[in-house]
Amino acid sequence: MKSLVVERLGKIKSAGTIAGQIAGRMIFPPTCLGCRRIVAAGGTMCVSCWGDIHFLDEPWCAVSGVPFAFDMGAGAISPAVMASPPAYDRARAAVAYEGAARRLAQSLKYQDRTDLAPWLAGWMVRAGRDILDRADLIVPVPLHRQRFFTRRFNQSAELARAIASKTGRPLAADAVIRVKKTRQQVGLKAKERQDNVRAAFRVPEGSKALISGKHVCIVDDVYTTGATVSALAGCLRRAGAAEISVLTFARVLPGDFRRSGDFRHARPEPI
């Protein structure tokens, strides 16, 4: 008799839960991560936005992570990298910075959509698996304290926190500080960006032992010219980092800040 009562109570509870979910969906229907259209389930994208995202995948330059138009062989390095080696050892990005991916990145950064961070981080983990498997520390690009107080959060730190949670890699959010209040990088040319972030970062004395001899993975939202992550990589190198990688959600591909070429790569399963 007791088991029958428990079973019926369980069914009533289950029915109540389902009814609550249905009511919740009617009041707050799930919307697309990219455009806010109503979709079948939360944390997904509509067909239009999903088809508008260009995932970056191999074959790519072993250092920059920029896709090749055709397979150049394992470990191939692009002519651009050979001509001007970056301050870091390798970089990876999940998607090209255009279309729906641009909207996602801008929503996270400018519209307080911190709820997007875990979803974007999932794509970043997939793209940067070769980096994250060997990384000792995850370090987000820091904000200057005045900008942090204005924006109330650091989008790079939100992504880094989600990546650390998904991979179990240690997060060192305060290992580097931003000591120079730089201008917004948006709208600046490549040389202006480099000048803007020169001497912008510093590793506190208390963090040097944490960084020395380690493989540090820098996390940022968007890689445009690489000026910011290069300045941060140089700072980490001077602090004794043995290896430095960069992982971003999106990357502006070569071609006058616009995506060039037609890269057809396998897509991960829809989120």
Number of C-alpha atoms within 10 A of each C-alpha: 6 7 8 9 10 11 12 12 12 12 12 12 12 12 12 12 12 12 12 12 13 13 12 12 14 10 9 11 15 19 18 20 25 22 15 11 13 16 16 13 13 14 16 19 24 19 11 12 18 18 12 13 17 23 20 23 21 18 20 23 24 20 21 21 25 23 21 18 14 10 12 13 11 11 11 14 18 18 10 12 13 10 8 8 12 19 18 24 16 18 27 31 30 26 24 25 26 20 14 21 24 20 16 22 23 15 18 22 17 11 11 15 15 16 13 19 23 19 16 24 26 18 20 25 24 15 24 21 14 11 20 24 12 13 19 20 22 26 27 30 24 23 24 17 15 10 13 13 11 8 15 11 15 23 27 25 24 22 27 32 23 20 26 19 14 13 13 11 19 16 20 20 18 15 21 23 18 19 15 16 15 16 11 9 17 8 8 12 10 14 10 13 21 18 13 20 21 17 15 20 24 19 19 13 10 9 15 17 13 16 24 17 15 18 20 27 28 25 31 25 28 23 23 19 19 20 22 20 27 20 21 29 25 20 20 27 19 13 21 16 20 15 20 24 24 28 31 28 30 28 29 22 21 14 9 8 13 13 16 13 12 10 18 12 13 11 13 9 5 10 13
